[in-house]
Amino acid sequence: MDNIAQEPVLYIVIGLVIITLMVLVLPFRVKKIGEHLEPFFLVMGIIAVSVSGLWSWGLVKDALKAPVIIRSLPIGIFQVVLIFGLLIHHFNKPFRNGIVNLADRLGPKIFLFLFIAILGLLSSIISVIVTAVILAEIVAVLPFSRRHKIKTIIVTCFAAGLGAVLTPVGEPLSTILVSKLTGAPYNAGFLFPVDIFGIYVIPGVIALAIFGVVYIGRDISLQTETVDSTYSETVRGVIIRAVKVFIFVAALILLGEGMKPLIVWYLDKISPWVLYWINTISAFLDNATLTAVEIGPLMTRFQILSAILGLLIAGGMLIPGNIPNIVAAERLKINMGEWARIGIPLGAVIMVIYFIALIFTHTHV
């Protein structure tokens, strides 16, 4: 961190701002980029690290290890996506029949509520990575139209992204948060995230489940959804999807590291209230990296709360914002424009609601 603690020189700031604008604009303006985000983000990550001058063997190893290792365990998102994908490929008929029969018995509205709420809260226990694969595979076989599948995916990804913060098992962001605050004055342990975020996150997940019922379930009927949901993915397709997810996660590690000088620079110049809104950059940056840079024991409880909530909510706005988004978008071939049309306005509304909640509660936090 020593080489990025100083104020970055002008050309670095300008270069990183240009990269940020390219990441935000090109996937929407260039169709091929929107449909093939993995190589684009990898190139942007390489350029960002080069502009910042932060290349090291340690960074290269981190980028290669992040998709395949979780907390020193020999398993990561690459293996989970690959193994689950191969299992679903082999058992696709009973899996599809079981999901469709369950949805038919419960009805679309009850099914949607339970699906969003359970996966949202379960993500903190089984990890956001496993949640992402389960989410993507279930929605892929539901007898919904593509429009309803995209809506279901995005709303559930918002819920899973929020819920995963409740334990250090849920996602890297939460793990890093606890590790950064292990000492005084917080002495953070396993239950620290649920203690600080639970009162905001759990009602939020339930509210998203209710919203999903109204938003998706109001004009959907399993009996009238005549789309063909038969399984069509090949083993080659499963392997390619896992490789694409690997590339995407590695690319986000590089992009987040490359952006560090700009992030550290603006942290000293903005208030916690502004930080909440600035953290919408987690819509296209790795929120674990942002947590590692932003969070420290000198921050107040309210500063930690507002910064992390901003990261969590914004993570649902665009595909690169969170692991479930990446996995689900790749599985259902959702491009950046399709995601943004729903994710950005929904995320903006959630950001405003939570901002109002923080205004009313911060004196008691």
N, C-alpha and C positions, 0 to 999 in steps of 0.2 A: 504493500500500500504506500510505501514511502515515495515511490516514483510517480504516484498520482495524487498525493496529498496536496502538492502545490497547485496553484492556479494554472490551468493548462494554457499553453500559448495559443494565440489567436487562430492559427491555421488548424489546430486540432479541434477547437470549438466549431469553427466553420465547417470542417470536414465531417464531424459527427452530426451536426445539424442537417447537413445535406443528406447524409445517410439516413437519418431519421425520416426526412421528408420523402426520400425514395421508398423506404419501407412502407410508409403510410399511403403513398400515391400509386406507385407502379402496379401493385397487385390488383387495383381497381381499374386502372387505365389500360393495362396490357393483358389481354385475355390469357395468353400462354403462361404468363407469370402467375396469374390468379389460379390457374389450374395446376401449376407445378411449383408450389411454394418452397419445397425442400431445397432444390439447388439454388433458388434465388436467395433464400435466407442464409444458406451456407456461404455464398459469394459475399453477401452483405456483412456477415460475421467476419470473414477473412479480411475484408477491406477495413472494417471498423478497428480490428486489432492492429492492423498495419498502420493505420492513421494514428492510433494512440501510442504505437511503439511498445506494446505490451506482450509481444511474442515471447514465449518461454516453453521449454519442454514440459514443464509442469502444467501449463495451460493446455497444450496438445494432449497430454495424458488425461487431464480432466475431461476434455471434450470427448475423447474416445471412451472413457470409463463411465461417464454419466448415464448413457443409455443402457449400460449392461450391469451396473453395480449400484445397489442401494445400501447405504450405511454399512459398507464393507462386506455385504453379503453377495455371493456370486449369482445374483439375479437382478434384473432390471426391466425396464419397459420393453426393450427389444425381445427378451426371452418370453416375457408374459404375453406380448402381442403374438409372437410366433407360436408358442405352445397352445394358447387358447384358440388361436386361429385354426391350427391343425386339428385340435379336438372337435371344434365346431364343424370343421370340414368333414370329419369322419362320422360324427353323430348328428349331422344336420337335420335329418328327418325327424327323429324323436325330439330333438331340441325345438325345432320349429313347431311341431304338433303340440308340444307341451305349452309353449308360450301362447300360441293362438288359442288353445283350449282354455287356458287360464284367463286370457283377456276376454274371451267370449262368455265365460261364466261370471266374471266380475262385472262386465260391461265396461265400455271405454272410459267412462269418467272415473269410476272407482279404481280401475286399473292404472290410469294415469296418475291419480293422486298418490296411490301406494308406491308406484314405480319411482316417481320423482322424490317423494319424501324418504323412502327407505334407502335408495341409492345415495341421496344427499347426506343423510346421517351416517350411513354405513361406510362412506368413504373415509371417515376418520379412523375406522377400525381395520378394514381390509386393505386400505391404502387407495389413493386416488388412481393409481396405475391399474390395479385389478378392477376397480369400479369402472374405469374408462373402457376396458375391453368388454365387460359384461354389458354396459350401457350400449355400446356400439352394436354388439351382436344381437341383443334383444330387439332393438329398434329396427335392425336390418331385416328381421323376419316378421315383424308385425305387418298385418294386412292393411296398412295405411297407405295413402297416397304419398308421393315424394314430398309434397308441401307439408303434410302433417308430420311426416318423419323428421323433416328439418326443424320444424317448430319444437317437436318433442325432444330432439337432440339438444338444441340450444338451451331450452329452459332447464333441462336436467343437468346440463353441464354447468350452468350458473349455480344450481343447488349443490352439485358435487364439489365445485370449486370452493364454495363457502364452507360446506360441512367438513371438508378434509382438514381444516385448520385446527380442529378441536383436540387432536392429540398429535404428538411427534411422529406417530406411525403413519398419519394420514398423507403427508406430502413433505417434500424437502423444505419448503418455506417454514413449516411449523417446527421441523427438526432444527433448522438454523436459528430460528427465533429462540427456542429453549436453550440451545447451546450458547448463544450470545448473552443470555440473561441468567446463566447458571449461578453466578456470584451475587454479591450484595449490589443493590438493595433488594433485588427481586427473588434471588435464590430459586429460580424457576426449576420446577420438576415436571413430571409427566402430566399432571393435572393443571399446570399453569395456563395453557391455551384455553381450556374449557372454562377456567375461572374468569379469564379476562374477556373472552369472546362469546362464551356460551349464551349469555342473555341477549346478544345481538344476532348470533348466527342461527341458533335453533329456531326461533320464531321466523327468521328470514327463510330458512329452508321450507318450513311448513307453509309460509305465505306463497312461496314460489310453486309449491305443489297445488295449492288452491288456485293460483293464477293459471297454472297449466290446465287445470280442469275447465276453467272458463274460456281460456284463450284457444285451447286445442280441442277440447271435448264438446264445445257448444255446437259444432257443425260436423261432427264425425259420428259414424255408425259403422261397426264392424260388418254389419250385414250389407251396407251399401258401398263399402270400400272394395272395389272389384279388381284392384291392381294385382299383378302377379308377384307374389313374394317368394317364389321358389328359389332355393339356394343355387347360385350360379358361379360361385368363386372357385377357382382352381387352386391346387397346391402351390403352383408358381405364383399365383396372385397373392396368396397368403404370405409367402416368403418376401415378395417384392414390397408388400405393405409394411412388413416388419422392418425391412431395410430403409424404407422411406421415413418411418418413424424414428429410426436410429439417426438418420441424417438430420432430421428436423431438430431433435433434442440437442445433438452436437452443435448444430448451427446456432441455436439459442444460447448455448453456453459461450460460444465465441462472441456473439453479438452483445450479450450482457457484459462480458469482460471488456470488450472494446469500448463500450459506452461509459465505463466507470469514471473516466476523468470528467466527463460532462456531468454525471450524476453527483459526484463528490463536490464539484464546483457549485452547483445550484443548491445543494443542501444547506450551505452556509448562508444563503441569501433569501430563504423563504420561510414563512411561518408554518406551523403545523396545519393550519386551516388550508393554506395553499398547497402544502405537501399532499393532502388528501386528494386534491384534484390533479396535481401534477402526476400522481401515481397512476393515472389512467394510461401512462406509458406502458404499464404491465400488460396492456392489450396486445403488445407485440414484442415485449421483452420478458425474459425469464424472471418471474417474481421471486424466486429463491435468491438470485443474484442481487436483486434490488433490496431484499431483506437483509442480506449479508452486509451491504454497503450502508444502508440507512439506520438500522436498529443498533442501539447500544445501551448500556446500563445507565448512562447519564440522562436518557430520555425519560419524561414523565409517563405515567400509565396512560394518560390521555393521548399523548403524542404517539405512543406505540399503537394504541387502539385505532386512532384515526389513520395512521400510515398503513397499517396492515389491512384494515377494511377497504381502503382505497385500492390496494393491490389486488385483493381477493375479488372485489366486484368487477373491476376493470378487466380482470383476466378472462371474463366470459364474453367480452365484446367482439373479439376477433379470434381467428383460428389459432395463432401462435400464443395466445394468452395463457393457456393452461393445457396440461397433458390430456384431459378428457376431450377437449376441443380437437386436438391434433389427431388423436386416435379415431374419434368418431367421424371427423371430416374426411379422413383418408378412407375409412371403411365405406362410407356412403357417397364418396366422391362429391362432397360439398365444396364449392369454390369460395374464395374470399368474399366476393360480392354477395352471394346468397347468404352467407353467414352474417355479414355486416348489416344487411337490410333488416334483420331481426335483432341481432346482438347489440348493435350500437344504440338504437332507441331504448331497448329494454334495459341495457346497462346504465344508460343515462338516467332513466326514471329511478332505478334502484339506487344509484349514487345520490340523487337528490333526496330520496326518502331517508337514507341513512345519514346524510348530512344534517337534515332537520332533526333526526333523532339524536345525533351527537350534540347539536346546539342545545337541545333541551336537557341533556343528561351529563354534559361534560363537567359541570360543577360538582357532580356527585361521583364522578369516576375516579 
